[in-house]
Amino acid sequence: MKIEFKEEQKFTQWWLWLLLLPIGFLPMIGIYKQIIMGEPFGGNPMSNTGLVVFAVFIFSLVGLLILIKLKTTIDTNKIEMNFFPFVRRTIKWTEIKKAEVVNYGFVGGWGIRLWTQYGTVYNIKGNKGLAIELLNGKKYLIGTQKETEMNEIVKNASGQQRV
């Protein structure tokens, strides 16, 4: 029997983008007003160079949030997680002591979280994920929006490794 699970998640929370859009427009307004129109932007304006550096930083941050994605693939041999562009990890079932889908609650936000009770957490949204404990004691948690499907696959794939 072929067992396979695939999921790709991105930051699609509407409220996040509602917050980021005004922040993204701020440097554009500043550059237009100060550099193009020649009027100081704000009560204590930055230098033109500082304003451009700030704009590049903000646009890079927004661009990064657009690029970030969490891809998870599970089959009978391994669990692959790619938190693009930061981390790619492959874990073979033979290295796993325990794997279960859990409700992890709040772990301090989304992204990559270190030193939690679940070890290193990789999540984009929500509070459900695959908690993995390796034979060497390391722990990881991979967030999911497909809790039921992931739970079935993990039970089947981990069961096949114990046969």
Secondary structure, DSSP 8 states (H G I E B T S, - for coil): ---EEEEEEE---HHHHHHHHHHHHHHHHHIIIIIIS----SSS---HHHHHHHHHHHHHHHHHHHH-EEEEEEESSEEEEEEETTEEEEEEGGGEEEEEEEE----SSSEEEEEETTEEEEESSSSEEEEEEETTS-EEEEE-S-HHHHHHHHHHHHHHHT-
